[in-house]
Amino acid sequence: MANKRSEPADSPSGFRRVTSKGQITIPSTVRRRLNITTHTKLQFIPQSDGFVVMPAAEGAFKELAGSASKHWTVDEMLSRLDQLRKENV
């Protein structure tokens, strides 16, 4: 006799099984809330009692690319990098 779930399958706290390919189904309510779509990259963050799954923040670094040039010249940035390297040696 199969176990009956006390929560609907679409519940965020519902149970999921891992397939033979290591896949799980993320409830549609969670996918909608976190805007998880096809090809969304997720990160698994280990915790003492399990792990947290959340969308990867990969775009944040791409958005920063070139932003320093709005505040410093290339020579100023290189000079500061040299200074930091000397401090951390």
C-alpha positions as CSV (number, residue, x, y, z in Angstrom):
1,M,0.0,0.0,0.0
2,A,1.4,3.4,-1.0
3,N,2.0,6.1,1.6
4,K,-0.5,8.8,1.4
5,R,0.8,12.3,1.5
6,S,-0.8,14.8,3.9
7,E,0.1,17.7,1.5
8,P,-0.6,18.1,-2.2
9,A,2.2,17.3,-4.5
10,D,2.4,21.0,-5.5
11,S,3.0,22.1,-1.9
12,P,6.4,23.8,-1.4
13,S,7.1,21.6,1.6
14,G,5.9,18.4,-0.1
15,F,8.1,15.4,-0.5
16,R,10.0,14.6,-3.7
17,R,11.8,11.5,-4.9
18,V,15.1,11.6,-6.7
19,T,15.0,9.7,-10.1
20,S,17.6,7.2,-11.2
21,K,19.1,10.1,-13.2
22,G,19.4,12.3,-10.0
23,Q,16.6,14.5,-11.0
24,I,13.8,16.0,-8.8
25,T,10.6,17.9,-9.7
26,I,10.4,21.4,-8.3
27,P,6.8,22.3,-7.4
28,S,5.3,24.7,-9.8
29,T,4.4,27.1,-7.0
30,V,8.1,27.3,-6.1
31,R,9.1,27.7,-9.8
32,R,6.7,30.5,-10.3
33,R,7.7,32.3,-7.0
34,L,11.4,32.1,-7.8
35,N,11.0,32.6,-11.5
36,I,12.7,29.2,-12.2
37,T,12.3,28.3,-15.9
38,T,14.0,25.9,-18.3
39,H,17.8,26.3,-18.1
40,T,17.7,28.2,-14.8
41,K,20.9,27.4,-12.9
42,L,20.4,26.4,-9.3
43,Q,22.9,26.3,-6.5
44,F,22.8,23.8,-3.6
45,I,24.1,25.3,-0.4
46,P,25.1,22.7,2.3
47,Q,23.6,23.2,5.8
48,S,24.2,21.3,8.9
49,D,20.8,19.5,8.6
50,G,20.5,19.4,4.8
51,F,20.8,21.9,2.1
52,V,19.2,25.0,0.6
53,V,18.4,25.2,-3.1
54,M,18.2,28.6,-4.8
55,P,18.7,30.2,-8.2
56,A,22.4,30.8,-8.9
57,A,23.4,34.5,-8.8
58,E,25.7,34.2,-11.8
59,G,24.4,37.3,-13.5
60,A,25.4,39.5,-10.6
61,F,29.1,39.2,-11.6
62,K,28.4,39.8,-15.3
63,E,26.6,43.0,-14.4
64,L,29.6,44.3,-12.5
65,A,31.9,43.9,-15.5
66,G,33.4,47.3,-16.4
67,S,31.6,49.1,-13.5
68,A,34.9,50.2,-11.9
69,S,35.8,52.2,-15.0
70,K,33.0,54.6,-14.1
71,H,35.0,55.6,-10.9
72,W,38.7,55.1,-11.6
73,T,41.0,55.2,-14.6
74,V,42.9,52.0,-15.6
75,D,46.1,53.4,-14.2
76,E,44.4,54.1,-10.8
77,M,43.0,50.6,-10.7
78,L,46.4,49.0,-11.6
79,S,48.1,51.1,-9.0
80,R,45.6,50.1,-6.3
81,L,46.0,46.4,-7.3
82,D,49.7,46.6,-6.9
83,Q,49.2,48.3,-3.5
84,L,46.9,45.5,-2.3
85,R,49.3,42.8,-3.5
86,K,52.1,44.3,-1.5
87,E,49.9,44.5,1.6
88,N,48.9,40.8,1.3
89,V,52.3,39.2,0.5
